[in-house]
Amino acid sequence: MNAFFRLKWLKDISIAKKLYFIVGTMAVLIIVELFTLWFAIHTLSSVRALVGAEGLWSKAEKDAVYHLRKYDLTHDENDFQQFKKFMEVPLGDHKTRVELLKQEPDIDIATDGFIEGRVHPDDIDGMIKLLRRFHNNYYIGKAIGSWTQGDSVISELMPIAESFHAELNTKNPSPEKLEKLMEQIDLVNQQLTVLEDDFSYTLGDGSRWLENLILKILLSIAFTVEFTGLFLTFMVTRGFTKELNEINKATSKITKGDLTARATVLSKNEVGQVALQVNQMTEQLILSNKELGQVAYIASHDLQEPLRTISNFVGLLQQQYRGKLDKEADEYLTFISEGTLRMQSLIKDLLDYSRIGNDKKLIQIDCNKEVQNVLKGMSIYISENDATISMTPLPVIYGFFELQYLFQNLICNAIKFRKKNIDPVVSIAAQDEGNEWLFSIKDNGIGIEEKYHQRIFTIFQKLHLDKEYEGTGIGLAHCKKIAELHRGKIWVESEYAKGSTFYFTIPKHVS
């Protein structure tokens, strides 16, 4: 790690520039994270659009066969024309698939094909990029394979339909031949149904795989941002500490009368300048040592100033420089501190979220003791918010150790989302519902509009973006996963400005 401060360009720059460097590095990493998130969402949207396009393809094929059957009964030429109209959808998609198989496809032709397939124009670009970028992916490749087989099978439908049309328009159509052709149409339709289902299931599996992959990637990037920020901060702080220790060693000897001591100047930044000033002051002390009065003057004026500067730098180091630099530097220090805390909280929550259910060992849980332990751990937070907690007797159950986090998250939210100028009141209760226990945590807080009752249990969903109600948007998703781990469920009953009651169930026989 010493190599970090051997880099002259970083070692000798000012403290403010070091902070700018750290903030800039973290900003770049955060931009990478946001780009990854945008790309992931765009890709998932394209998968959704591809599933929708398959639905249009499948519906058009079924409608085409329906009108062909109807044509068999009515002999109405309009029904046959309707058959041909609906066949334009799979034929348009076929055009796109064939074009995209080329090494240098014409995107305009591929786009026209999807338009003929009734795909929404806003989805086409993303779908084409998805098929081109991920054609080697197992799920996309398998889906394209099903699509190719479907094209092959459906290509048999048009000639059969034309033969059926021609036979029906002869002077003496053969019932046996018409019946045989209709059987061929039914066979093609059955084969296509299997392929359509396979296409949908494959993309569904691919979508779930992609969702899990995205969560892992975002977790990795979040960890990288956090680690990089901490690493850079540690390295810069370590450099300051080393420089200040050198100054402290020298000044300690100087104050004891050893005027041969010198502070090692390790950089040209502000701390290095202080070390240089200490050395210069020492030289002045040596030159003036013959006159005690002059020495006293130097000691009281010139030497005390760099010593006060040293003290300020020590205080700056202890307080992570907050409020001791210029305004911009203080703002960036605040940004680093707040950003680090948020990332730590996010990683912890994500790790906790991903680890839920890893240890599926059932244990006996006295919910009364469990809640008391949670309240004890939150005692300072409860006291600071003047919160009142009441609790009815709770049962002893068999469950998983993660249950404590469910209580903790719900109680913490009940206090955090308080009304202004109203002390939080939280009631905890449990009710025997026969085969399960129904727990409730009620508060007198700001409440939740009904349209958000389901959304709040989705990961990364935050209804409040102001600093008064800061959070990661993972807590309630965490609670939902814990409840489902116990084969239970969780929901909320609430109205805006009228408080909330969160309910969750724990079956008496958890497996």
C-alpha positions in Angstrom: 0.0 0.0 0.0 3.0 2.3 0.4 3.1 2.4 -3.4 0.0 4.5 -3.4 1.8 7.4 -1.7 4.9 6.9 -3.7 2.9 8.2 -6.7 4.2 11.7 -6.8 1.1 13.1 -8.7 -1.1 12.0 -5.8 1.2 12.4 -2.9 2.0 16.1 -3.5 -1.4 17.4 -4.4 -3.5 19.4 -1.9 -5.9 17.9 0.5 -8.9 19.4 -1.3 -7.7 17.8 -4.6 -7.3 14.5 -2.9 -10.9 14.7 -1.8 -11.9 15.7 -5.3 -10.1 12.7 -6.6 -11.9 10.4 -4.2 -15.3 11.9 -5.0 -14.6 11.8 -8.7 -13.6 8.1 -8.6 -16.8 7.3 -6.6 -18.9 9.3 -9.0 -17.5 7.4 -12.0 -18.3 4.1 -10.2 -21.8 5.3 -9.4 -22.3 6.3 -13.0 -21.2 2.8 -14.0 -23.7 1.4 -11.5 -26.5 3.5 -12.9 -25.6 2.6 -16.5 -25.7 -1.1 -15.5 -29.1 -0.6 -13.9 -30.3 1.2 -17.0 -29.0 -1.5 -19.3 -30.6 -4.2 -17.1 -34.0 -2.5 -17.1 -33.8 -1.9 -20.8 -32.9 -5.6 -21.4 -35.7 -6.8 -19.1 -38.1 -4.5 -21.0 -37.0 -6.0 -24.3 -37.6 -9.5 -22.9 -41.1 -8.4 -21.9 -41.6 -7.0 -25.4 -40.4 -10.3 -27.0 -42.9 -12.2 -24.9 -45.6 -9.8 -26.0 -44.6 -10.3 -29.7 -44.8 -14.1 -29.2 -48.3 -13.6 -27.8 -49.3 -11.6 -30.9 -47.7 -14.3 -33.1 -49.6 -17.0 -31.3 -52.9 -15.2 -31.3 -52.6 -14.3 -35.0 -51.9 -18.0 -35.8 -54.9 -19.1 -33.8 -57.1 -16.5 -35.4 -55.9 -17.5 -38.8 -56.8 -21.2 -38.2 -60.2 -20.1 -36.7 -61.1 -18.2 -39.8 -59.9 -21.1 -41.9 -62.3 -23.4 -40.0 -65.0 -20.9 -40.4 -64.3 -20.7 -44.1 -64.8 -24.5 -44.2 -68.3 -24.0 -42.8 -69.5 -20.8 -44.4 -67.6 -21.0 -47.8 -67.5 -17.2 -47.4 -64.5 -15.7 -49.2 -64.2 -13.0 -46.6 -63.2 -15.6 -44.0 -60.4 -16.9 -46.2 -59.2 -13.3 -46.7 -59.3 -12.8 -42.9 -57.1 -16.0 -42.7 -54.5 -14.4 -45.0 -54.7 -11.1 -43.0 -53.9 -12.8 -39.7 -51.1 -14.8 -41.3 -49.3 -11.5 -42.1 -48.2 -11.3 -38.4 -46.1 -14.6 -38.4 -44.9 -13.9 -41.9 -43.7 -10.4 -40.8 -41.9 -11.9 -37.8 -40.4 -14.5 -40.2 -39.0 -11.7 -42.3 -37.3 -10.2 -39.2 -35.8 -13.5 -38.1 -34.4 -14.3 -41.5 -32.9 -10.9 -41.8 -31.3 -11.0 -38.3 -29.6 -14.3 -39.1 -27.5 -12.5 -41.7 -24.0 -11.4 -40.8 -24.8 -7.8 -41.8 -28.6 -7.6 -41.5 -30.6 -4.6 -42.8 -32.1 -3.2 -39.7 -34.8 -1.4 -41.7 -36.0 -4.7 -43.2 -36.0 -6.3 -39.7 -37.9 -3.3 -38.3 -40.5 -3.5 -41.1 -41.0 -7.2 -40.3 -41.7 -6.5 -36.7 -44.1 -3.7 -37.7 -46.0 -6.2 -39.9 -46.0 -8.5 -36.8 -47.8 -5.7 -35.0 -45.0 -5.0 -32.5 -45.1 -1.6 -30.9 -42.6 0.7 -32.6 -41.1 1.8 -29.3 -40.2 -1.8 -28.5 -38.6 -2.8 -31.8 -35.2 -1.3 -31.4 -34.7 -3.0 -28.0 -35.9 -6.3 -29.3 -33.6 -6.3 -32.2 -30.6 -5.4 -30.0 -31.6 -8.2 -27.6 -31.8 -10.8 -30.3 -28.4 -9.7 -31.8 -26.5 -9.2 -28.6 -27.7 -12.3 -26.8 -28.3 -14.8 -29.5 -25.6 -17.0 -27.9 -27.4 -17.0 -24.5 -28.9 -20.3 -23.7 -32.4 -18.9 -23.1 -32.5 -16.6 -26.1 -30.9 -19.2 -28.3 -33.5 -21.8 -27.2 -36.3 -19.3 -27.8 -35.0 -18.5 -31.3 -34.8 -22.2 -31.9 -38.5 -22.6 -31.0 -39.2 -19.6 -33.2 -37.3 -21.1 -36.1 -39.2 -24.4 -35.8 -42.4 -22.5 -35.6 -41.6 -20.6 -38.8 -40.8 -24.0 -40.4 -44.1 -25.5 -39.3 -46.3 -22.5 -40.0 -44.8 -22.3 -43.5 -46.7 -25.5 -44.2 -50.0 -23.9 -43.3 -50.2 -21.5 -46.2 -49.9 -24.1 -49.0 -52.4 -26.4 -47.3 -54.8 -23.5 -46.9 -54.3 -22.5 -50.6 -55.0 -26.2 -51.6 -58.1 -26.1 -49.3 -59.2 -22.9 -50.9 -58.7 -24.2 -54.5 -60.5 -27.5 -53.8 -63.4 -25.7 -52.2 -63.8 -23.5 -55.2 -63.9 -26.4 -57.7 -67.2 -27.3 -59.3 -67.4 -30.6 -57.4 -65.2 -30.3 -54.2 -64.2 -33.6 -52.7 -65.4 -34.0 -49.1 -62.7 -36.6 -48.4 -59.9 -34.3 -49.7 -61.2 -31.3 -47.8 -61.4 -33.4 -44.6 -57.8 -34.6 -45.1 -56.6 -31.1 -45.7 -58.4 -29.9 -42.5 -56.7 -32.7 -40.6 -53.3 -31.5 -41.8 -54.3 -28.0 -40.7 -55.2 -29.3 -37.2 -51.9 -31.2 -37.0 -49.9 -28.0 -37.9 -51.9 -26.1 -35.3 -51.1 -28.7 -32.6 -47.4 -28.6 -33.4 -47.4 -24.8 -33.3 -49.2 -24.8 -29.9 -46.4 -26.9 -28.4 -43.7 -24.6 -29.9 -45.5 -21.4 -28.7 -45.7 -22.8 -25.2 -42.0 -23.7 -25.3 -41.1 -20.2 -26.5 -43.0 -18.5 -23.7 -41.7 -20.8 -20.9 -38.1 -20.4 -22.2 -38.4 -16.6 -22.1 -40.0 -16.8 -18.7 -37.1 -18.8 -17.3 -34.7 -16.4 -19.0 -36.3 -13.4 -17.5 -36.1 -14.9 -14.0 -32.4 -15.8 -14.6 -31.7 -12.3 -15.8 -33.4 -10.8 -12.7 -31.2 -12.8 -10.4 -28.1 -12.0 -12.4 -28.9 -8.3 -12.2 -29.3 -8.4 -8.4 -25.9 -10.1 -8.1 -24.3 -7.5 -10.5 -25.8 -4.6 -8.6 -24.7 -6.0 -5.3 -21.2 -6.5 -6.7 -21.0 -3.0 -8.0 -22.4 -1.5 -4.8 -19.7 -3.4 -2.9 -17.1 -2.2 -5.3 -18.2 1.4 -4.8 -18.2 1.0 -1.1 -14.9 -0.8 -1.0 -13.2 1.8 -3.3 -14.5 4.7 -1.3 -13.3 3.2 2.0 -10.0 2.1 0.4 -9.2 5.6 -1.0 -10.3 7.3 2.2 -8.1 4.9 4.2 -5.1 5.4 2.0 -5.4 9.2 2.1 -6.0 9.2 5.8 -3.1 6.8 6.3 -0.8 9.2 4.4 -1.9 12.1 6.6 -1.4 10.0 9.7 2.1 9.0 8.6 3.0 12.6 7.9 1.6 13.9 11.1 3.4 11.2 13.1 6.7 12.4 11.6 5.9 15.9 12.6 4.8 14.9 16.1 8.0 12.9 16.6 10.1 15.9 15.6 8.1 18.5 17.6 8.1 16.2 20.6 12.0 16.1 20.6 12.1 19.8 19.9 9.9 20.7 22.9 12.3 18.6 25.0 15.2 20.7 23.8 16.6 18.4 21.1 17.1 21.0 18.4 18.8 18.4 16.1 15.4 16.8 15.4 13.9 17.3 12.0 10.5 16.4 10.6 10.7 14.2 7.5 8.9 16.1 4.7 7.0 13.4 2.8 4.9 15.5 0.5 4.4 19.0 -0.8 0.8 19.3 0.3 -0.4 21.3 3.3 0.9 18.8 5.9 4.3 18.7 4.1 4.3 22.5 4.3 3.7 22.3 8.0 6.7 19.9 8.4 8.8 22.2 6.4 7.8 25.1 8.6 8.6 23.1 11.7 12.1 22.5 10.3 12.5 26.1 9.4 11.4 27.2 12.9 13.9 24.7 14.4 16.7 26.3 12.3 15.7 29.7 13.5 15.7 28.4 17.1 19.3 27.2 16.6 20.4 30.5 15.2 18.7 32.4 17.9 19.7 30.1 20.8 22.3 32.6 22.1 19.6 35.1 23.0 17.1 33.7 25.4 14.7 36.5 24.8 14.7 35.9 21.1 14.2 32.2 21.7 11.2 33.0 23.9 9.8 35.2 21.2 10.2 32.6 18.5 8.7 29.9 20.8 5.7 32.1 21.7 5.0 33.3 18.2 6.6 31.5 15.3 6.7 28.0 16.9 3.2 28.0 18.4 1.6 28.8 15.1 2.8 25.7 13.3 2.1 23.7 16.5 -1.5 25.0 16.4 -1.6 24.1 12.8 -0.5 20.6 13.7 -3.2 20.4 16.3 -5.8 21.5 13.8 -4.6 18.8 11.4 -4.9 16.2 14.2 -8.4 17.4 14.9 -9.2 17.4 11.2 -8.0 13.8 11.0 -10.1 12.8 14.1 -13.2 14.4 12.6 -12.5 13.3 9.1 -11.7 16.9 8.2 -15.4 18.0 8.5 -15.7 21.7 8.9 -12.0 22.4 9.0 -11.4 22.9 5.3 -12.9 25.3 2.8 -16.6 25.2 2.1 -16.3 23.0 -1.0 -14.0 20.5 0.8 -16.5 20.3 3.7 -19.3 19.6 1.3 -17.4 16.8 -0.3 -16.4 15.4 3.1 -20.1 15.4 4.0 -20.9 13.8 0.6 -18.3 11.1 1.2 -19.5 10.4 4.8 -23.2 10.3 3.8 -22.5 8.3 0.7 -20.4 5.8 2.6 -23.1 5.3 5.2 -25.8 4.8 2.6 -23.7 2.3 0.7 -22.9 0.4 4.0 -26.6 0.3 4.8 -27.5 -0.8 1.3 -24.9 -3.6 1.2 -25.8 -4.8 4.6 -29.5 -4.8 3.7 -28.8 -6.5 0.4 -26.5 -9.1 2.0 -29.1 -9.7 4.7 -31.8 -10.0 2.0 -29.8 -12.5 -0.1 -28.9 -14.6 2.9 -32.4 -15.0 4.2 -33.2 -18.7 4.2 -29.6 -20.0 3.8 -29.8 -21.5 7.3 -33.1 -23.4 7.4 -32.7 -24.7 11.0 -35.9 -24.4 12.9 -35.5 -23.1 16.5 -37.9 -22.4 19.3 -38.5 -18.7 19.5 -40.1 -16.9 22.5 -41.5 -13.9 20.7 -41.8 -11.9 23.9 -38.0 -12.2 24.6 -37.3 -11.6 20.9 -39.2 -8.4 20.8 -37.7 -7.3 24.1 -34.2 -7.9 22.8 -35.1 -5.8 19.7 -36.5 -3.0 21.8 -33.4 -3.1 24.1 -31.2 -2.7 21.0 -33.3 0.2 19.8 -33.6 1.9 23.3 -31.6 5.0 22.3 -33.6 5.4 19.1 -36.9 4.9 20.9 -35.9 7.4 23.6 -34.7 10.0 21.1 -38.1 9.9 19.3 -40.1 9.8 22.6 -41.8 6.7 21.3 -44.3 4.6 23.4 -44.2 0.9 22.9 -47.0 -1.4 24.1 -47.1 -5.2 23.7 -49.6 -7.9 24.5 -48.3 -11.4 25.4 -46.8 -13.0 22.4 -46.5 -16.8 21.6 -43.6 -19.2 21.7 -43.2 -20.6 18.2 -40.9 -22.6 16.0 -39.3 -20.6 13.3 -36.1 -19.2 11.8 -33.7 -16.8 13.5 -34.4 -14.1 10.8 -37.8 -13.5 12.5 -36.1 -10.9 14.8 -35.3 -8.8 11.7 -39.0 -8.8 10.7 -39.9 -7.4 14.2 -37.0 -4.9 14.1 -37.8 -3.5 10.6 -41.5 -3.1 11.3 -40.9 -1.4 14.7 -38.2 0.8 13.3 -40.5 1.9 10.4 -43.4 2.6 12.9 -41.1 5.0 14.7 -39.4 6.5 11.7 -42.5 7.4 9.7 -44.0 9.5 12.5 -46.1 12.5 12.2 -44.5 15.9 12.8 -44.9 17.1 16.4 -46.7 13.8 17.5 -44.9 11.2 19.6 -44.9 7.8 18.0 -47.1 5.1 19.6 -46.5 1.5 18.6 -48.7 -1.4 19.6 -47.5 -5.0 19.1 -49.9 -7.9 19.4 -50.6 -11.5 18.3 -53.7 -13.5 17.8 -54.3 -17.3 17.6 -56.0 -18.0 14.2 -56.1 -21.8 14.5 -53.4 -23.1 12.2 -51.3 -19.9 12.4 -50.4 -16.9 14.5 -51.5 -13.4 13.3 -49.1 -10.7 14.4 -49.8 -7.0 14.1 -47.7 -3.9 14.6 -49.8 -0.7 14.7 -48.6 2.9 14.7 -50.0 6.4 14.6 -47.7 7.6 11.9 -48.1 9.3 8.5 -50.0 6.3 6.9 -49.8 4.9 3.4 -52.1 5.6 0.5 -54.0 2.5 -0.7 -52.5 2.5 -4.1 -49.1 1.9 -2.6 -50.1 -1.0 -0.3 -48.6 -3.7 -2.6 -45.8 -1.7 -4.1 -44.0 -1.0 -0.7 -43.2 -4.7 -0.4 -41.2 -4.7 -3.6 -37.4 -4.4 -3.3 -35.9 -0.9 -3.9 -39.4 0.8 -3.7 -39.2 4.1 -1.8 -42.3 6.4 -1.4 -40.4 9.1 0.4 -37.3 10.7 -1.1 -36.8 13.5 1.4 -34.0 13.2 4.1 -36.5 13.0 6.9 -37.5 9.5 5.9 -34.3 8.2 4.4 -33.9 4.5 3.7 -32.7 1.9 1.1 -36.1 0.6 0.0 -35.2 -2.9 1.1 -36.7 -3.2 4.6 -40.3 -4.2 3.7 -39.1 -6.5 0.9 -36.9 -8.0 3.6 -39.9 -8.5 5.9 -41.9 -10.1 3.0 -39.2 -12.6 2.3 -38.9 -13.5 6.0 -42.7 -14.0 6.2 -42.7 -16.2 3.1 -39.7 -18.1 4.4 -42.0 -19.2 7.3 -44.8 -20.0 4.7 -46.7 -17.0 5.9 -47.7 -13.7 4.4 -47.5 -10.0 5.2 -49.8 -7.0 4.3 -50.7 -3.6 5.5 -54.0 -1.8 6.3 -53.5 2.0 6.3 -54.9 5.3 5.2 -52.9 8.4 4.5 -52.4 10.5 7.7 -54.2 7.9 9.8 -51.5 5.5 10.8 -50.7 2.0 9.6 -51.2 -1.6 10.8 -48.8 -4.2 9.4 -50.0 -7.8 9.7 -48.0 -11.0 9.1 -48.8 -14.6 9.7 -46.6 -17.5 11.0 -48.0 -21.0 10.6 -47.9 -23.1 13.7 -46.2 -25.9 11.8 -43.3 -24.3 9.8 -41.4 -26.8 7.6 
